[in-house]
Amino acid sequence: MLASIVKPGTFRHIMCRNNIYPRSNVTRFSVPDDLVFWNVPYESYCPTCYTAPHINGQTWADEPLPFGIKWNQNDGLVNRVSFHGEYKIKNGLPQNPIGRTGLCGRGLLGRWGPNHAADPIVTRWKRDENGEVLSHENSGKNILQMVAIQRSDNKMWAIPGGMVDPGENVSVTLKREFTEEALNFDDKGNMVEQFFKQSGEHVYSGYVDDFRNTDNSWMETTALNFHDDDGSKVGQLQLQAGDDATNVRWTDINGDLKLHANHADIVREVIIKRNAHW
Ligand code: BGC
């Protein structure tokens, strides 16, 4: 369990200690690096409480007060299980499994506790005009490209992921989000459908250092790599941004890549798996 937490840089809790909470003028209570973990006492800790008003009444959101919620289990169709084991309930509210964020309430997130997303990392090898795979002049390793979208909420480049709907199988979310955000078309020949069925390799399941996280609501994701090795399938597709994305493109992956939340750390796992240039 711990290994999956440690790997993709989740302990940094950097994005989710941003000073001003996104889409608001609410300031997070200051949490210095050495006071993130709950087991380090922080006597004067007094997080600001905030839940964005537009969350109330949304079909994808919980009730304003979490009465009757079945924590740490499937609650009806809503998956309230964390990838990081049992989270604590303090004063009736679930506690962020990594540590303090300087904000209580749900902020922009719909669920108390874990909010589950799924992230498809769709990759191909970078090729020249003759179709030869290109390697990097310094590392000598082949260059991997991924489909990245520019998120409309924070304008950052990201994996084209999305939220898992209640009762939905993660594999359905992965394909749906990819088609909605990066293709924006009808998969007539079922090619994308087939591609997603055959080639997903598990990369990461766990906490995401998301800018919306609070002490009581946080993002977790399941990331799978869908790799088109000979570039004949999804690697050929024309990309077109849709839904929550303002832009989409095949992006070279390397150590300088800056992505939303800890997506770059998750993508790094794919690079290691495929022994590609970083
Ligand atoms: C995104 C996912 C991301 C998750 C956590 C969701 O809104 O669609 O790509 O992993 O948030 O940041």
py3Dmol code that shows the C-alpha trace and the ligand (Angstrom):
import py3Dmol

protein = """\
ATOM      1  CA  MET A   1       0.000   0.000   0.000  1.00  0.00           C
ATOM      2  CA  LEU A   2       2.704   2.436   1.020  1.00  0.00           C
ATOM      3  CA  ALA A   3       4.707   1.876  -2.164  1.00  0.00           C
ATOM      4  CA  SER A   4       1.870   3.201  -4.281  1.00  0.00           C
ATOM      5  CA  ILE A   5       1.759   6.357  -2.133  1.00  0.00           C
ATOM      6  CA  VAL A   6       5.456   7.027  -2.171  1.00  0.00           C
ATOM      7  CA  LYS A   7       6.133   6.650  -5.876  1.00  0.00           C
ATOM      8  CA  PRO A   8       4.520   9.443  -7.879  1.00  0.00           C
ATOM      9  CA  GLY A   9       5.661  12.315  -5.667  1.00  0.00           C
ATOM     10  CA  THR A  10       2.427  12.455  -3.708  1.00  0.00           C
ATOM     11  CA  PHE A  11       4.032  13.367  -0.426  1.00  0.00           C
ATOM     12  CA  ARG A  12       4.922  16.751  -1.738  1.00  0.00           C
ATOM     13  CA  HIS A  13       1.444  18.219  -1.079  1.00  0.00           C
ATOM     14  CA  ILE A  14       2.508  21.250  -3.060  1.00  0.00           C
ATOM     15  CA  MET A  15      -0.307  22.014  -5.483  1.00  0.00           C
ATOM     16  CA  CYS A  16      -2.888  21.555  -2.761  1.00  0.00           C
ATOM     17  CA  ARG A  17      -1.282  24.119  -0.495  1.00  0.00           C
ATOM     18  CA  ASN A  18      -1.662  26.891  -3.106  1.00  0.00           C
ATOM     19  CA  ASN A  19      -2.281  30.109  -1.239  1.00  0.00           C
ATOM     20  CA  ILE A  20      -5.573  31.226  -2.805  1.00  0.00           C
ATOM     21  CA  TYR A  21      -8.042  28.423  -3.366  1.00  0.00           C
ATOM     22  CA  PRO A  22      -8.937  28.097  -7.101  1.00  0.00           C
ATOM     23  CA  ARG A  23     -12.003  29.963  -8.442  1.00  0.00           C
ATOM     24  CA  SER A  24     -12.404  31.851  -5.159  1.00  0.00           C
ATOM     25  CA  ASN A  25     -10.779  34.536  -3.058  1.00  0.00           C
ATOM     26  CA  VAL A  26     -10.441  32.163  -0.093  1.00  0.00           C
ATOM     27  CA  THR A  27      -6.958  31.971   1.419  1.00  0.00           C
ATOM     28  CA  ARG A  28      -5.695  28.664   2.740  1.00  0.00           C
ATOM     29  CA  PHE A  29      -4.294  28.621   6.285  1.00  0.00           C
ATOM     30  CA  SER A  30      -0.531  28.464   5.973  1.00  0.00           C
ATOM     31  CA  VAL A  31       0.975  24.962   6.239  1.00  0.00           C
ATOM     32  CA  PRO A  32       4.791  24.950   6.184  1.00  0.00           C
ATOM     33  CA  ASP A  33       6.494  21.901   4.602  1.00  0.00           C
ATOM     34  CA  ASP A  34       7.431  20.377   7.947  1.00  0.00           C
ATOM     35  CA  LEU A  35       3.877  20.635   9.314  1.00  0.00           C
ATOM     36  CA  VAL A  36       2.030  18.814   6.534  1.00  0.00           C
ATOM     37  CA  PHE A  37       1.744  15.435   8.245  1.00  0.00           C
ATOM     38  CA  TRP A  38      -0.999  15.035  10.828  1.00  0.00           C
ATOM     39  CA  ASN A  39       1.314  13.315  13.293  1.00  0.00           C
ATOM     40  CA  VAL A  40       3.388  16.496  13.625  1.00  0.00           C
ATOM     41  CA  PRO A  41       1.609  18.751  16.159  1.00  0.00           C
ATOM     42  CA  TYR A  42       0.489  22.151  14.844  1.00  0.00           C
ATOM     43  CA  GLU A  43      -1.287  23.731  17.819  1.00  0.00           C
ATOM     44  CA  SER A  44      -2.354  26.921  16.095  1.00  0.00           C
ATOM     45  CA  TYR A  45      -3.662  25.131  12.989  1.00  0.00           C
ATOM     46  CA  CYS A  46      -7.029  26.682  12.115  1.00  0.00           C
ATOM     47  CA  PRO A  47      -7.946  25.885   8.491  1.00  0.00           C
ATOM     48  CA  THR A  48     -10.398  28.088   6.634  1.00  0.00           C
ATOM     49  CA  CYS A  49     -13.659  26.274   5.829  1.00  0.00           C
ATOM     50  CA  TYR A  50     -14.932  26.537   2.292  1.00  0.00           C
ATOM     51  CA  THR A  51     -17.253  24.659  -0.035  1.00  0.00           C
ATOM     52  CA  ALA A  52     -17.957  26.360  -3.350  1.00  0.00           C
ATOM     53  CA  PRO A  53     -21.645  27.431  -3.319  1.00  0.00           C
ATOM     54  CA  HIS A  54     -22.374  25.987  -6.781  1.00  0.00           C
ATOM     55  CA  ILE A  55     -21.584  22.449  -5.526  1.00  0.00           C
ATOM     56  CA  ASN A  56     -24.817  22.270  -3.534  1.00  0.00           C
ATOM     57  CA  GLY A  57     -27.577  20.457  -5.328  1.00  0.00           C
ATOM     58  CA  GLN A  58     -25.345  19.037  -8.086  1.00  0.00           C
ATOM     59  CA  THR A  59     -26.148  15.421  -8.960  1.00  0.00           C
ATOM     60  CA  TRP A  60     -22.433  14.536  -8.681  1.00  0.00           C
ATOM     61  CA  ALA A  61     -22.053  16.065  -5.208  1.00  0.00           C
ATOM     62  CA  ASP A  62     -22.800  14.906  -1.665  1.00  0.00           C
ATOM     63  CA  GLU A  63     -25.164  16.679   0.694  1.00  0.00           C
ATOM     64  CA  PRO A  64     -23.794  19.775   2.487  1.00  0.00           C
ATOM     65  CA  LEU A  65     -23.467  17.793   5.718  1.00  0.00           C
ATOM     66  CA  PRO A  66     -22.169  14.234   5.531  1.00  0.00           C
ATOM     67  CA  PHE A  67     -24.868  12.547   7.610  1.00  0.00           C
ATOM     68  CA  GLY A  68     -25.411   8.860   6.947  1.00  0.00           C
ATOM     69  CA  ILE A  69     -22.404   8.445   4.667  1.00  0.00           C
ATOM     70  CA  LYS A  70     -20.815   4.994   4.785  1.00  0.00           C
ATOM     71  CA  TRP A  71     -17.126   5.792   4.973  1.00  0.00           C
ATOM     72  CA  ASN A  72     -14.359   3.500   3.708  1.00  0.00           C
ATOM     73  CA  GLN A  73     -16.719   1.301   1.678  1.00  0.00           C
ATOM     74  CA  ASN A  74     -19.013   1.298  -1.309  1.00  0.00           C
ATOM     75  CA  ASP A  75     -21.870   3.542  -0.261  1.00  0.00           C
ATOM     76  CA  GLY A  76     -24.637   2.601  -2.668  1.00  0.00           C
ATOM     77  CA  LEU A  77     -22.966   3.229  -6.039  1.00  0.00           C
ATOM     78  CA  VAL A  78     -20.449   5.713  -4.658  1.00  0.00           C
ATOM     79  CA  ASN A  79     -16.982   4.326  -4.071  1.00  0.00           C
ATOM     80  CA  ARG A  80     -15.744   5.800  -0.776  1.00  0.00           C
ATOM     81  CA  VAL A  81     -12.739   3.505  -0.472  1.00  0.00           C
ATOM     82  CA  SER A  82      -9.298   5.109  -0.545  1.00  0.00           C
ATOM     83  CA  PHE A  83      -6.324   3.446  -2.255  1.00  0.00           C
ATOM     84  CA  HIS A  84      -4.360   4.354   0.855  1.00  0.00           C
ATOM     85  CA  GLY A  85      -6.205   2.205   3.344  1.00  0.00           C
ATOM     86  CA  GLU A  86      -8.712   3.282   5.936  1.00  0.00           C
ATOM     87  CA  TYR A  87      -8.928   7.065   6.364  1.00  0.00           C
ATOM     88  CA  LYS A  88      -9.817   8.522   9.734  1.00  0.00           C
ATOM     89  CA  ILE A  89     -13.058  10.262  10.582  1.00  0.00           C
ATOM     90  CA  LYS A  90     -12.479  13.298  12.810  1.00  0.00           C
ATOM     91  CA  ASN A  91     -15.472  15.222  14.204  1.00  0.00           C
ATOM     92  CA  GLY A  92     -17.658  13.467  11.651  1.00  0.00           C
ATOM     93  CA  LEU A  93     -15.470  14.413   8.685  1.00  0.00           C
ATOM     94  CA  PRO A  94     -13.013  12.289   6.679  1.00  0.00           C
ATOM     95  CA  GLN A  95      -9.355  13.235   7.091  1.00  0.00           C
ATOM     96  CA  ASN A  96      -7.032  13.698   4.109  1.00  0.00           C
ATOM     97  CA  PRO A  97      -4.737  10.635   4.191  1.00  0.00           C
ATOM     98  CA  ILE A  98      -1.569  12.573   3.344  1.00  0.00           C
ATOM     99  CA  GLY A  99      -1.878  15.611   5.587  1.00  0.00           C
ATOM    100  CA  ARG A 100      -2.930  19.219   6.032  1.00  0.00           C
ATOM    101  CA  THR A 101      -3.982  21.481   3.160  1.00  0.00           C
ATOM    102  CA  GLY A 102      -4.955  24.642   5.076  1.00  0.00           C
ATOM    103  CA  LEU A 103      -8.631  24.296   4.089  1.00  0.00           C
ATOM    104  CA  CYS A 104     -11.566  22.304   5.449  1.00  0.00           C
ATOM    105  CA  GLY A 105     -14.880  21.638   3.722  1.00  0.00           C
ATOM    106  CA  ARG A 106     -15.039  20.342   0.154  1.00  0.00           C
ATOM    107  CA  GLY A 107     -13.824  23.342  -1.830  1.00  0.00           C
ATOM    108  CA  LEU A 108     -14.660  22.548  -5.454  1.00  0.00           C
ATOM    109  CA  LEU A 109     -14.909  18.793  -4.963  1.00  0.00           C
ATOM    110  CA  GLY A 110     -18.231  16.993  -4.860  1.00  0.00           C
ATOM    111  CA  ARG A 111     -17.505  14.128  -2.490  1.00  0.00           C
ATOM    112  CA  TRP A 112     -16.489  14.114   1.141  1.00  0.00           C
ATOM    113  CA  GLY A 113     -13.405  11.874   1.321  1.00  0.00           C
ATOM    114  CA  PRO A 114     -11.939  10.376  -1.863  1.00  0.00           C
ATOM    115  CA  ASN A 115     -13.079  11.671  -5.260  1.00  0.00           C
ATOM    116  CA  HIS A 116     -12.129   9.069  -7.846  1.00  0.00           C
ATOM    117  CA  ALA A 117     -10.743   9.889 -11.291  1.00  0.00           C
ATOM    118  CA  ALA A 118      -9.228   7.789 -14.080  1.00  0.00           C
ATOM    119  CA  ASP A 119      -6.328   8.819 -16.325  1.00  0.00           C
ATOM    120  CA  PRO A 120      -5.513   7.233 -19.707  1.00  0.00           C
ATOM    121  CA  ILE A 121      -1.884   7.823 -20.715  1.00  0.00           C
ATOM    122  CA  VAL A 122      -2.006   7.223 -24.463  1.00  0.00           C
ATOM    123  CA  THR A 123       1.471   6.912 -25.973  1.00  0.00           C
ATOM    124  CA  ARG A 124       3.306   6.302 -29.266  1.00  0.00           C
ATOM    125  CA  TRP A 125       6.963   6.541 -30.337  1.00  0.00           C
ATOM    126  CA  LYS A 126       8.073   9.778 -31.966  1.00  0.00           C
ATOM    127  CA  ARG A 127       8.910   9.080 -35.643  1.00  0.00           C
ATOM    128  CA  ASP A 128      10.444  10.974 -38.551  1.00  0.00           C
ATOM    129  CA  GLU A 129       8.663  11.471 -41.893  1.00  0.00           C
ATOM    130  CA  ASN A 130       9.821   8.000 -43.020  1.00  0.00           C
ATOM    131  CA  GLY A 131       8.259   6.373 -40.006  1.00  0.00           C
ATOM    132  CA  GLU A 132      11.583   5.653 -38.283  1.00  0.00           C
ATOM    133  CA  VAL A 133      11.523   5.887 -34.491  1.00  0.00           C
ATOM    134  CA  LEU A 134      13.543   8.853 -33.235  1.00  0.00           C
ATOM    135  CA  SER A 135      15.970   8.561 -30.356  1.00  0.00           C
ATOM    136  CA  HIS A 136      17.325  11.400 -28.252  1.00  0.00           C
ATOM    137  CA  GLU A 137      20.850  12.582 -29.066  1.00  0.00           C
ATOM    138  CA  ASN A 138      21.957  12.639 -25.432  1.00  0.00           C
ATOM    139  CA  SER A 139      20.314   9.619 -23.844  1.00  0.00           C
ATOM    140  CA  GLY A 140      20.204   7.505 -27.010  1.00  0.00           C
ATOM    141  CA  LYS A 141      16.790   6.352 -25.876  1.00  0.00           C
ATOM    142  CA  ASN A 142      13.661   6.451 -28.007  1.00  0.00           C
ATOM    143  CA  ILE A 143      11.353   9.421 -27.488  1.00  0.00           C
ATOM    144  CA  LEU A 144       7.850   8.693 -26.274  1.00  0.00           C
ATOM    145  CA  GLN A 145       4.919  10.979 -27.051  1.00  0.00           C
ATOM    146  CA  MET A 146       1.661  11.198 -25.140  1.00  0.00           C
ATOM    147  CA  VAL A 147      -1.724  12.713 -25.756  1.00  0.00           C
ATOM    148  CA  ALA A 148      -1.957  15.745 -23.481  1.00  0.00           C
ATOM    149  CA  ILE A 149      -4.875  18.121 -23.101  1.00  0.00           C
ATOM    150  CA  GLN A 150      -4.877  21.659 -21.825  1.00  0.00           C
ATOM    151  CA  ARG A 151      -7.393  21.795 -18.998  1.00  0.00           C
ATOM    152  CA  SER A 152      -9.877  24.625 -19.181  1.00  0.00           C
ATOM    153  CA  ASP A 153      -9.964  25.099 -15.378  1.00  0.00           C
ATOM    154  CA  ASN A 154      -6.287  25.855 -14.692  1.00  0.00           C
ATOM    155  CA  LYS A 155      -4.904  26.037 -18.268  1.00  0.00           C
ATOM    156  CA  MET A 156      -2.296  23.421 -17.431  1.00  0.00           C
ATOM    157  CA  TRP A 157      -1.384  20.523 -19.712  1.00  0.00           C
ATOM    158  CA  ALA A 158      -2.570  17.216 -18.319  1.00  0.00           C
ATOM    159  CA  ILE A 159      -3.457  13.604 -18.971  1.00  0.00           C
ATOM    160  CA  PRO A 160      -6.974  13.590 -20.523  1.00  0.00           C
ATOM    161  CA  GLY A 161      -8.624  12.037 -17.485  1.00  0.00           C
ATOM    162  CA  GLY A 162     -11.928  12.502 -15.755  1.00  0.00           C
ATOM    163  CA  MET A 163     -14.126  11.577 -12.848  1.00  0.00           C
ATOM    164  CA  VAL A 164     -15.431   8.042 -12.395  1.00  0.00           C
ATOM    165  CA  ASP A 165     -19.245   8.162 -12.341  1.00  0.00           C
ATOM    166  CA  PRO A 166     -21.072   6.304  -9.532  1.00  0.00           C
ATOM    167  CA  GLY A 167     -21.065   2.565 -10.239  1.00  0.00           C
ATOM    168  CA  GLU A 168     -18.929   3.015 -13.360  1.00  0.00           C
ATOM    169  CA  ASN A 169     -16.112   0.630 -14.156  1.00  0.00           C
ATOM    170  CA  VAL A 170     -12.797   2.525 -14.407  1.00  0.00           C
ATOM    171  CA  SER A 171     -12.115   1.035 -17.860  1.00  0.00           C
ATOM    172  CA  VAL A 172     -15.286   2.728 -19.139  1.00  0.00           C
ATOM    173  CA  THR A 173     -14.223   6.090 -17.659  1.00  0.00           C
ATOM    174  CA  LEU A 174     -10.793   5.838 -19.285  1.00  0.00           C
ATOM    175  CA  LYS A 175     -12.169   5.382 -22.776  1.00  0.00           C
ATOM    176  CA  ARG A 176     -15.004   7.839 -22.361  1.00  0.00           C
ATOM    177  CA  GLU A 177     -12.789  10.640 -21.099  1.00  0.00           C
ATOM    178  CA  PHE A 178     -10.204  10.077 -23.820  1.00  0.00           C
ATOM    179  CA  THR A 179     -12.788  10.205 -26.596  1.00  0.00           C
ATOM    180  CA  GLU A 180     -14.616  13.182 -25.097  1.00  0.00           C
ATOM    181  CA  GLU A 181     -11.568  15.295 -24.333  1.00  0.00           C
ATOM    182  CA  ALA A 182      -9.037  14.380 -27.000  1.00  0.00           C
ATOM    183  CA  LEU A 183     -10.994  13.099 -29.984  1.00  0.00           C
ATOM    184  CA  ASN A 184     -14.392  14.701 -29.784  1.00  0.00           C
ATOM    185  CA  PHE A 185     -15.760  12.300 -32.398  1.00  0.00           C
ATOM    186  CA  ASP A 186     -17.851   9.243 -32.809  1.00  0.00           C
ATOM    187  CA  ASP A 187     -15.738   6.056 -32.789  1.00  0.00           C
ATOM    188  CA  LYS A 188     -17.437   4.625 -35.879  1.00  0.00           C
ATOM    189  CA  GLY A 189     -15.120   1.737 -36.745  1.00  0.00           C
ATOM    190  CA  ASN A 190     -14.816   0.879 -33.045  1.00  0.00           C
ATOM    191  CA  MET A 191     -11.059   1.269 -33.414  1.00  0.00           C
ATOM    192  CA  VAL A 192     -10.628   3.307 -30.240  1.00  0.00           C
ATOM    193  CA  GLU A 193     -12.907   0.894 -28.395  1.00  0.00           C
ATOM    194  CA  GLN A 194     -10.739  -2.081 -29.482  1.00  0.00           C
ATOM    195  CA  PHE A 195      -7.509  -0.254 -28.727  1.00  0.00           C
ATOM    196  CA  PHE A 196      -8.648   0.519 -25.201  1.00  0.00           C
ATOM    197  CA  LYS A 197      -9.784  -3.056 -24.650  1.00  0.00           C
ATOM    198  CA  GLN A 198      -6.492  -4.631 -25.642  1.00  0.00           C
ATOM    199  CA  SER A 199      -3.667  -2.551 -24.419  1.00  0.00           C
ATOM    200  CA  GLY A 200      -4.117  -0.956 -20.973  1.00  0.00           C
ATOM    201  CA  GLU A 201      -1.244  -1.425 -18.545  1.00  0.00           C
ATOM    202  CA  HIS A 202      -1.682  -0.354 -14.965  1.00  0.00           C
ATOM    203  CA  VAL A 203       0.638   2.495 -13.937  1.00  0.00           C
ATOM    204  CA  TYR A 204      -0.672   4.030 -10.721  1.00  0.00           C
ATOM    205  CA  SER A 205      -3.551   3.977  -8.272  1.00  0.00           C
ATOM    206  CA  GLY A 206      -3.574   6.520  -5.499  1.00  0.00           C
ATOM    207  CA  TYR A 207      -3.622  10.055  -4.215  1.00  0.00           C
ATOM    208  CA  VAL A 208      -3.249  13.055  -6.519  1.00  0.00           C
ATOM    209  CA  ASP A 209      -1.656  16.315  -5.389  1.00  0.00           C
ATOM    210  CA  ASP A 210      -4.550  18.280  -6.897  1.00  0.00           C
ATOM    211  CA  PHE A 211      -4.998  22.043  -6.442  1.00  0.00           C
ATOM    212  CA  ARG A 212      -8.616  21.458  -5.295  1.00  0.00           C
ATOM    213  CA  ASN A 213      -7.841  19.085  -2.384  1.00  0.00           C
ATOM    214  CA  THR A 214      -8.878  19.974   1.136  1.00  0.00           C
ATOM    215  CA  ASP A 215      -8.466  18.389   4.572  1.00  0.00           C
ATOM    216  CA  ASN A 216     -11.779  16.556   4.027  1.00  0.00           C
ATOM    217  CA  SER A 217     -11.989  15.971   0.244  1.00  0.00           C
ATOM    218  CA  TRP A 218      -9.251  14.828  -2.072  1.00  0.00           C
ATOM    219  CA  MET A 219      -8.558  13.381  -5.517  1.00  0.00           C
ATOM    220  CA  GLU A 220      -7.389   9.839  -6.159  1.00  0.00           C
ATOM    221  CA  THR A 221      -6.811   8.334  -9.578  1.00  0.00           C
ATOM    222  CA  THR A 222      -6.206   5.126 -11.472  1.00  0.00           C
ATOM    223  CA  ALA A 223      -3.797   5.618 -14.379  1.00  0.00           C
ATOM    224  CA  LEU A 224      -3.326   3.138 -17.204  1.00  0.00           C
ATOM    225  CA  ASN A 225      -0.945   3.314 -20.144  1.00  0.00           C
ATOM    226  CA  PHE A 226      -2.375   2.598 -23.605  1.00  0.00           C
ATOM    227  CA  HIS A 227       0.604   2.282 -25.910  1.00  0.00           C
ATOM    228  CA  ASP A 228       0.438   2.156 -29.706  1.00  0.00           C
ATOM    229  CA  ASP A 229       3.819   0.560 -30.380  1.00  0.00           C
ATOM    230  CA  ASP A 230       3.789   0.626 -34.187  1.00  0.00           C
ATOM    231  CA  GLY A 231       1.800   3.864 -34.377  1.00  0.00           C
ATOM    232  CA  SER A 232      -0.860   2.303 -36.598  1.00  0.00           C
ATOM    233  CA  LYS A 233      -3.865   2.717 -34.350  1.00  0.00           C
ATOM    234  CA  VAL A 234      -4.608   5.593 -32.001  1.00  0.00           C
ATOM    235  CA  GLY A 235      -1.191   6.995 -32.995  1.00  0.00           C
ATOM    236  CA  GLN A 236      -2.746   7.890 -36.368  1.00  0.00           C
ATOM    237  CA  LEU A 237      -5.764   9.726 -35.054  1.00  0.00           C
ATOM    238  CA  GLN A 238      -6.456  13.392 -35.602  1.00  0.00           C
ATOM    239  CA  LEU A 239      -6.870  14.909 -32.156  1.00  0.00           C
ATOM    240  CA  GLN A 240      -9.541  17.453 -31.424  1.00  0.00           C
ATOM    241  CA  ALA A 241     -10.140  19.074 -28.058  1.00  0.00           C
ATOM    242  CA  GLY A 242     -13.588  18.704 -26.513  1.00  0.00           C
ATOM    243  CA  ASP A 243     -15.477  18.798 -23.218  1.00  0.00           C
ATOM    244  CA  ASP A 244     -13.221  20.116 -20.388  1.00  0.00           C
ATOM    245  CA  ALA A 245     -10.192  20.596 -22.657  1.00  0.00           C
ATOM    246  CA  THR A 246      -9.264  23.738 -24.579  1.00  0.00           C
ATOM    247  CA  ASN A 247      -6.372  22.171 -26.510  1.00  0.00           C
ATOM    248  CA  VAL A 248      -5.004  18.750 -27.288  1.00  0.00           C
ATOM    249  CA  ARG A 249      -1.755  17.526 -28.834  1.00  0.00           C
ATOM    250  CA  TRP A 250       0.814  14.762 -29.068  1.00  0.00           C
ATOM    251  CA  THR A 251       3.520  15.939 -26.676  1.00  0.00           C
ATOM    252  CA  ASP A 252       7.133  14.746 -26.465  1.00  0.00           C
ATOM    253  CA  ILE A 253       7.766  13.368 -23.002  1.00  0.00           C
ATOM    254  CA  ASN A 254      10.932  14.429 -21.200  1.00  0.00           C
ATOM    255  CA  GLY A 255      12.129  15.569 -17.789  1.00  0.00           C
ATOM    256  CA  ASP A 256      11.124  19.177 -18.490  1.00  0.00           C
ATOM    257  CA  LEU A 257       7.477  18.351 -19.000  1.00  0.00           C
ATOM    258  CA  LYS A 258       5.279  20.378 -16.616  1.00  0.00           C
ATOM    259  CA  LEU A 259       1.841  18.905 -16.078  1.00  0.00           C
ATOM    260  CA  HIS A 260      -1.202  19.421 -13.853  1.00  0.00           C
ATOM    261  CA  ALA A 261      -1.015  18.053 -10.260  1.00  0.00           C
ATOM    262  CA  ASN A 262       1.443  15.141 -10.040  1.00  0.00           C
ATOM    263  CA  HIS A 263       0.691  13.907 -13.568  1.00  0.00           C
ATOM    264  CA  ALA A 264       4.373  14.266 -14.568  1.00  0.00           C
ATOM    265  CA  ASP A 265       5.334  11.851 -11.781  1.00  0.00           C
ATOM    266  CA  ILE A 266       2.726   9.397 -13.016  1.00  0.00           C
ATOM    267  CA  VAL A 267       3.937   9.739 -16.630  1.00  0.00           C
ATOM    268  CA  ARG A 268       7.498   9.142 -15.419  1.00  0.00           C
ATOM    269  CA  GLU A 269       6.380   5.640 -14.394  1.00  0.00           C
ATOM    270  CA  VAL A 270       5.493   4.941 -18.040  1.00  0.00           C
ATOM    271  CA  ILE A 271       8.923   6.161 -19.156  1.00  0.00           C
ATOM    272  CA  ILE A 272      10.613   3.763 -16.738  1.00  0.00           C
ATOM    273  CA  LYS A 273       8.384   0.882 -17.840  1.00  0.00           C
ATOM    274  CA  ARG A 274       9.155   1.487 -21.530  1.00  0.00           C
ATOM    275  CA  ASN A 275      12.804   2.473 -21.055  1.00  0.00           C
ATOM    276  CA  ALA A 276      12.218   5.670 -23.014  1.00  0.00           C
ATOM    277  CA  HIS A 277      14.038   9.000 -23.028  1.00  0.00           C
ATOM    278  CA  TRP A 278      13.275  11.323 -20.099  1.00  0.00           C
TER     279      TRP A 278
END
"""
ligand_1 = """\
12
BGC
C -8.842 15.010 -13.907
C -7.832 13.881 -13.807
C -6.938 14.132 -12.615
C -7.762 14.372 -11.390
C -6.892 14.728 -10.230
C -9.596 15.232 -12.631
O -10.348 16.405 -12.738
O -9.744 14.799 -14.955
O -7.042 13.881 -14.967
O -6.035 13.083 -12.391
O -8.680 15.429 -11.588
O -6.191 15.902 -10.455
"""
view = py3Dmol.view(width=600, height=400)
view.addModel(protein, "pdb")
view.setStyle({"model": 0}, {"cartoon": {"style": "trace"}})
view.addModel(ligand_1, "xyz")
view.setStyle({"model": 1}, {"stick": {}})
view.zoomTo()
view.show()
